[in-house]
Amino acid sequence: EPIQERFFRPHFLQAPGDLTVQEGKLCRMDCKASMVSGLPTPDLSWQLNGRPIRPDSSHKMLVRENGVHSLIIEPVTARDAGIYTCIASNRAGENTFSLELIVAAKEVHKAPVFIEKLQNTGVTEGFPVRLECRISGEPSPQIFWKKENESLTYNTDRVSMHQDNYGYICLLIQGATKEDAGWYTVSAKNEAGIVSCTARLDVYTQWQQPPQMTKPKKVRPSASRYAALCDQGLDIKAAFQPEANPVHLTMQSGLVESDDL
C-alpha cells in the first residue's frame, strides 16, 4: 500500500530569552527547531522590530551540524536594540519566538592621572601629618601605598589610608615618629593603566629647625573629606586645610615651647 506523506508544523526545542549586551561586544542568539516533528525541514529567518534581517559584515547567520541556528551580531551597536523574532516555517505552517535585546552603554576606560601629586612634607615628632594627592580615572582606580619597599595594606590606630568620591587620597599618620620618615609612594591602577607618585616625609625632633619649605598649594576642601576621618581623634580641619598653616607643618625659627617639656 502506498505510504501517505504527512507534514507537521515546526516547533522550537531551544530558544534564548531576553539579552543585555554591552555596546561593542559580541551577541549570539542560538535556537533549534524540531527536525523530526517538523517535516519537511523548516527554514529559519530573523526579524528586528518586524523588519527582516539581512546578512552583512556585522550580522551573520550560521547553522551547525547539530541543527542549532545562530544569529551573531559583532560588534553590537545601539541600532541593534529591539525585539527580535525568529520564524521557522515549512509547508505545514510556521512557529515563532521573540526576545528583547538591550544594548548597554559602552564602558568608558580612562587611565589614572594625577590632578595633584604628593608633596614633600616635614613634621615635628609627635604631631599628626597627612600625605595627600588627587587622582582621576575611569573606572575608579584601586589605590596602593608603599613606604620605601614595604606595602601598607591595612589601617592601624596610628596610620590610616582614606579616599573620597572626589578623587582625594590621604595617608594619615597620628603622632609621627622618626621611624615614619622616608619615601612614600602612592599608585593608582585600573583596566586602562597604572600611575605612581613618590614624595619624602621628614620627621624633626622638637629642637630641630626644619628647612624652609615651599608654600603648599591651595586645595579647596570638601566636607566629605572630613567625614571619613571624624572618629580618628584628630583635628581634621587643621590636617586637611593648608590655610590653617599649623605649627607642626611649618615651624618658625627658634624653639617651640611645649607643655610636655
HULINPE-V483733 format. One record per helix or strand of 2 or more residues. SS is the DSSP state (2 for helix, 1 for strand). FROM is the first residue (numbers start at 1). LEN is the number of residues. If there is no record, write none. Layout:
BEGIN
ss = {SS/SS}
from = {FROM/FROM}
len = {LEN/LEN}
END
This chain:
BEGIN
ss = {1/1/1/1/1/1/1/2/1/1/1/1/1/1/1/1/1/2/1/1/2/2/2}
from = {12/19/27/43/51/59/68/78/82/93/110/121/129/142/150/159/168/178/182/193/223/236/242}
len = {3/4/7/6/2/5/6/3/9/12/7/4/10/6/3/5/6/3/9/12/5/5/3}
END
